[in-house]
Amino acid sequence: MRGSRTLRGWWTDLTDLVLPAECGGCGRARAVLCPRCRTALSGAPPCRVRPEPEPPGLPAVHAAAPYADEVRAALLAHKERGVLALTGPLGAALAGAVRAGLREAWTGARDAGAGDAEAARVRGPVLLVPVPSARRAVRIRGHDPARRIALAAAGELRRTGTSARVLAALRQRYAVADQSGLDARQRVDNLAGALAVAPGGGGLLRGGGALVLVDDLMTTGASLAEAARAVRAVTATAVESRTGPGTYGRPRSAVYPAEAGEGGEERKAGPRMAGRYGGGGVIREAICAAVVAASPDSFEINRN
């Protein structure tokens, strides 16, 4: 009898790892994420979001949902409490945000009259590059939430017909201060130069196909802007060789075109940009990002 009770207790503990005792969003019993919370996370189309103030170099970002209420609770449960059963729904939400960015990129490339080779690159395999968590945070939590969600998102994209994989190419160069007590400007300063592409990662990033920076959450945008800077640092070296000397261009590295002036592009003598996506033999940078959630204020971009 005692052994039977012990076995039942062990089985309950095991099932709680796979199927949490309560919804990660609202606490409803025996649901990974109840229908109401799933709707809050993925019920609306992903949106283009922009923080205010916007950090220099931030690429276009799409988010699945505002970071509030049930969505906030689900992300914190996954990140801080290790409720790994939430990885699937969070990954599906991130995949939706990635698709939204890709659709805009494909539409823009077509409208700009991109050639067959460029169109194939934009529509090529999707490379998801997660923003890395601090090493100390990974040790404390026992996992890297953004990377785990990115892997789930890549799986969801493949299941729906989009070739995708995760490339964890970014590394922290040194420890940074805790971001929680910092304002937007202080976060930018705190992270400046903190990320770099791991040895050997540059060639993979320059290998063609669509590149999307991904994270679980965007608040001020400082982390994504720093990740984009690190990617540009290695992909920019491909511009000169692919466009030839004396040209005006930006790194050929990803999917979504940055606005004019983003990333501190270098102007050289030679042909100017022919439209938003470039032209005339000139390469224009294209970096996009996708997150599960963003601060509610960043959704104001979508309101008139």
C-alpha positions as CSV (number, residue, x, y, z in Angstrom):
1,M,0.0,0.0,0.0
2,R,2.8,2.4,0.9
3,G,4.6,1.6,-2.3
4,S,1.5,2.3,-4.2
5,R,1.1,5.7,-2.7
6,T,4.8,6.4,-3.4
7,L,4.3,5.4,-7.0
8,R,1.2,7.6,-7.4
9,G,3.1,10.6,-5.9
10,W,6.0,10.0,-8.3
11,W,3.6,9.8,-11.2
12,T,1.9,13.0,-10.1
13,D,5.3,14.8,-9.9
14,L,6.2,13.5,-13.4
15,T,3.0,14.5,-15.0
16,D,3.3,18.0,-13.5
17,L,6.5,18.4,-15.5
18,V,4.7,17.5,-18.7
19,L,1.3,18.9,-17.9
20,P,1.4,21.7,-15.3
21,A,-1.1,21.6,-12.5
22,E,-2.4,25.0,-13.5
23,C,-2.6,27.2,-16.6
24,G,0.6,29.3,-17.1
25,G,-1.5,32.4,-17.8
26,C,-4.4,32.4,-15.4
27,G,-3.9,29.5,-13.0
28,R,-6.9,27.4,-14.2
29,A,-6.4,23.8,-13.2
30,R,-4.9,21.1,-15.4
31,A,-4.2,23.2,-18.5
32,V,-0.8,24.1,-20.0
33,L,-2.5,27.2,-21.4
34,C,-6.3,27.5,-21.3
35,P,-8.3,28.6,-24.3
36,R,-8.7,32.2,-23.0
37,C,-5.0,32.6,-22.4
38,R,-4.1,31.0,-25.8
39,T,-6.3,33.6,-27.4
40,A,-4.5,36.4,-25.5
41,L,-1.2,35.0,-26.7
42,S,-2.0,34.1,-30.3
43,G,-5.5,35.1,-31.0
44,A,-4.7,38.4,-32.8
45,P,-2.4,38.8,-35.9
46,P,1.2,39.8,-34.9
47,C,1.9,43.5,-35.2
48,R,4.9,45.7,-36.1
49,V,6.0,47.3,-32.8
50,R,8.4,50.1,-32.0
51,P,9.5,51.3,-28.5
52,E,9.6,54.9,-27.6
53,P,12.3,56.1,-27.5
54,E,13.6,53.8,-30.2
55,P,17.3,52.8,-29.8
56,P,19.6,53.5,-32.7
57,G,20.0,50.6,-35.0
58,L,16.9,48.7,-34.0
59,P,15.6,46.6,-36.9
60,A,11.9,46.2,-37.7
61,V,10.3,44.1,-34.9
62,H,7.0,42.1,-35.0
63,A,5.4,40.9,-31.8
64,A,2.6,38.3,-31.2
65,A,1.0,40.0,-28.2
66,P,1.4,42.8,-25.7
67,Y,3.3,42.0,-22.5
68,A,0.5,42.2,-20.0
69,D,-1.8,40.0,-17.9
70,E,-2.0,36.4,-19.0
71,V,0.8,36.8,-21.6
72,R,3.2,38.3,-19.0
73,A,2.3,35.5,-16.5
74,A,3.0,32.8,-19.1
75,L,6.4,34.2,-20.1
76,L,7.4,34.5,-16.5
77,A,6.3,31.0,-15.7
78,H,8.4,29.7,-18.6
79,K,11.4,31.9,-17.9
80,E,11.6,32.0,-14.1
81,R,9.8,28.9,-12.9
82,G,10.9,26.5,-15.6
83,V,7.3,25.6,-16.8
84,L,8.7,24.0,-20.0
85,A,5.3,22.7,-21.1
86,L,4.7,26.4,-22.2
87,T,7.5,26.2,-24.7
88,G,5.2,24.9,-27.4
89,P,2.5,27.6,-27.3
90,L,5.2,30.3,-26.9
91,G,7.1,29.0,-29.8
92,A,4.0,28.9,-32.0
93,A,3.3,32.6,-31.1
94,L,6.9,33.5,-32.0
95,A,6.6,31.6,-35.3
96,G,3.6,33.8,-36.1
97,A,5.6,36.9,-35.5
98,V,8.4,35.6,-37.7
99,R,5.9,34.9,-40.5
100,A,4.5,38.5,-40.2
101,G,8.0,39.9,-40.8
102,L,8.7,37.5,-43.7
103,R,5.4,38.4,-45.4
104,E,6.4,42.1,-45.3
105,A,9.8,41.4,-46.6
106,W,8.5,39.2,-49.4
107,T,5.9,41.9,-50.4
108,G,8.4,44.7,-50.2
109,A,11.0,42.8,-52.3
110,R,8.4,42.0,-55.0
111,D,7.1,45.6,-55.1
112,A,10.7,46.8,-55.4
113,G,11.2,44.6,-58.4
114,A,13.8,42.3,-56.9
115,G,15.5,40.0,-59.3
116,D,15.1,36.2,-59.2
117,A,18.3,35.7,-57.2
118,E,17.4,38.2,-54.6
119,A,13.9,36.9,-54.3
120,A,15.2,33.4,-53.8
121,R,17.5,34.6,-51.0
122,V,14.6,36.4,-49.3
123,R,12.4,33.3,-49.6
124,G,15.2,30.9,-48.8
125,P,15.6,29.0,-45.5
126,V,14.9,31.0,-42.4
127,L,17.7,31.4,-39.9
128,L,16.5,32.3,-36.4
129,V,19.2,33.9,-34.2
130,P,18.2,34.1,-30.6
131,V,19.4,36.9,-28.3
132,P,21.4,35.1,-25.7
133,S,20.7,35.3,-22.0
134,A,23.4,36.2,-19.5
135,R,25.4,33.1,-18.5
136,R,24.6,33.6,-14.8
137,A,20.9,33.8,-15.6
138,V,21.1,30.6,-17.6
139,R,22.8,28.9,-14.7
140,I,20.2,30.1,-12.2
141,R,17.2,29.2,-14.4
142,G,18.6,26.0,-15.7
143,H,17.8,26.9,-19.3
144,D,18.0,29.7,-21.9
145,P,14.3,30.7,-22.5
146,A,14.8,32.6,-25.8
147,R,16.8,29.8,-27.3
148,R,14.3,27.2,-26.2
149,I,11.4,29.2,-27.6
150,A,13.3,29.8,-30.9
151,L,13.8,26.0,-31.3
152,A,10.0,25.5,-30.9
153,A,9.3,28.3,-33.3
154,A,11.6,26.8,-35.9
155,G,9.8,23.5,-35.5
156,E,6.4,25.2,-36.0
157,L,7.7,27.0,-39.1
158,R,8.9,23.7,-40.6
159,R,5.5,22.0,-39.8
160,T,3.7,24.7,-41.8
161,G,6.0,24.5,-44.8
162,T,8.7,27.1,-44.1
163,S,12.3,25.7,-43.9
164,A,13.8,27.1,-40.7
165,R,16.5,26.4,-38.2
166,V,18.1,28.0,-35.2
167,L,21.6,29.4,-35.2
168,A,22.8,30.4,-31.7
169,A,25.6,32.5,-33.1
170,L,25.6,35.3,-30.5
171,R,27.6,35.3,-27.3
172,Q,28.1,37.8,-24.4
173,R,31.6,39.2,-24.5
174,Y,31.4,40.3,-20.8
175,A,29.0,40.5,-17.9
176,V,26.6,43.4,-17.8
177,A,24.6,45.1,-15.0
178,D,21.1,43.9,-14.2
179,Q,18.8,45.7,-16.7
180,S,15.7,45.7,-14.5
181,G,16.5,49.0,-12.7
182,L,17.7,50.9,-15.8
183,D,15.8,53.3,-18.1
184,A,15.9,53.0,-21.9
185,R,19.1,55.1,-22.4
186,Q,20.9,53.3,-19.5
187,R,20.0,50.0,-21.0
188,V,21.5,51.0,-24.4
189,D,24.7,52.1,-22.7
190,N,24.8,49.0,-20.5
191,L,24.7,46.7,-23.5
192,A,26.9,48.6,-25.9
193,G,29.4,46.2,-27.3
194,A,28.3,43.4,-25.0
195,L,27.4,40.9,-27.8
196,A,29.5,39.3,-30.5
197,V,29.2,36.6,-33.0
198,A,30.9,33.4,-31.9
199,P,34.0,32.2,-33.9
200,G,32.8,30.6,-37.1
201,G,29.4,32.1,-36.9
202,G,30.0,34.9,-39.4
203,G,30.2,32.6,-42.4
204,L,27.0,30.9,-41.4
205,L,25.2,34.3,-41.1
206,R,26.5,35.4,-44.5
207,G,25.5,32.1,-46.1
208,G,22.3,33.5,-47.6
209,G,18.7,32.9,-46.7
210,A,16.4,34.9,-44.4
211,L,17.9,35.9,-41.0
212,V,15.6,36.9,-38.1
213,L,16.7,38.0,-34.6
214,V,14.4,36.5,-32.0
215,D,13.7,37.0,-28.3
216,D,10.9,36.2,-25.9
217,L,10.3,39.8,-24.9
218,M,11.0,43.4,-26.1
219,T,10.7,46.3,-23.7
220,T,13.1,49.1,-24.6
221,G,14.6,47.3,-27.7
222,A,18.1,47.7,-26.3
223,S,18.9,44.0,-26.5
224,L,17.7,43.6,-30.1
225,A,19.5,46.7,-31.2
226,E,22.8,45.4,-29.7
227,A,22.2,42.0,-31.3
228,A,21.7,43.7,-34.7
229,R,24.9,45.7,-34.2
230,A,26.8,42.4,-33.5
231,V,25.4,40.8,-36.6
232,R,26.2,43.9,-38.7
233,A,29.8,43.8,-37.5
234,V,30.4,40.5,-39.2
235,T,28.0,40.7,-42.2
236,A,29.2,44.2,-43.2
237,T,32.5,42.6,-44.4
238,A,30.5,40.9,-47.2
239,V,29.3,44.2,-48.8
240,E,32.6,45.3,-50.4
241,S,33.3,41.9,-51.9
242,R,29.8,41.5,-53.3
243,T,29.2,45.0,-54.6
244,G,32.8,45.9,-55.6
245,P,34.9,48.9,-54.6
246,G,33.3,52.3,-54.8
247,T,29.8,51.2,-54.1
248,Y,27.3,52.4,-51.6
249,G,25.7,49.6,-49.6
250,R,24.9,47.9,-46.4
251,P,25.3,44.3,-45.1
252,R,23.6,41.6,-47.1
253,S,22.6,39.6,-44.0
254,A,18.9,39.2,-43.4
255,V,15.3,39.7,-44.3
256,Y,13.6,43.0,-43.4
257,P,14.9,46.3,-44.7
258,A,16.0,48.9,-42.2
259,E,14.8,52.4,-42.5
260,A,17.2,54.9,-44.0
261,G,19.9,56.0,-41.6
262,E,19.6,52.9,-39.3
263,G,22.8,51.2,-38.3
264,G,25.1,54.1,-39.4
265,E,25.6,53.0,-43.0
266,E,28.7,54.2,-44.8
267,R,28.2,56.4,-47.9
268,K,30.7,56.0,-50.7
269,A,30.9,57.3,-54.2
270,G,28.9,55.3,-56.6
271,P,25.3,54.5,-57.4
272,R,22.6,55.6,-54.9
273,M,19.8,53.5,-53.6
274,A,17.1,52.7,-56.1
275,G,14.1,52.4,-53.8
276,R,13.6,50.9,-50.4
277,Y,15.2,47.6,-51.2
278,G,18.0,48.9,-53.2
279,G,18.8,48.3,-56.9
280,G,21.3,49.1,-59.6
281,G,23.8,46.6,-58.2
282,V,23.7,48.0,-54.7
283,I,23.0,45.8,-51.7
284,R,20.8,47.3,-48.9
285,E,20.9,45.9,-45.4
286,A,17.8,43.8,-44.4
287,I,17.5,42.8,-40.7
288,C,14.3,42.0,-39.0
289,A,13.4,40.7,-35.5
290,A,10.5,38.9,-33.9
291,V,9.4,38.5,-30.3
292,V,6.6,36.7,-28.4
293,A,5.6,39.9,-26.6
294,A,6.4,43.6,-26.4
295,S,5.6,46.4,-24.0
296,P,2.0,47.6,-24.6
297,D,3.2,51.1,-25.5
298,S,5.2,49.8,-28.4
299,F,2.0,48.7,-30.1
300,E,1.0,52.4,-30.5
301,I,2.7,52.4,-33.9
302,N,-0.4,50.6,-35.2
303,R,-2.9,53.1,-34.0
304,N,-4.1,56.2,-35.9
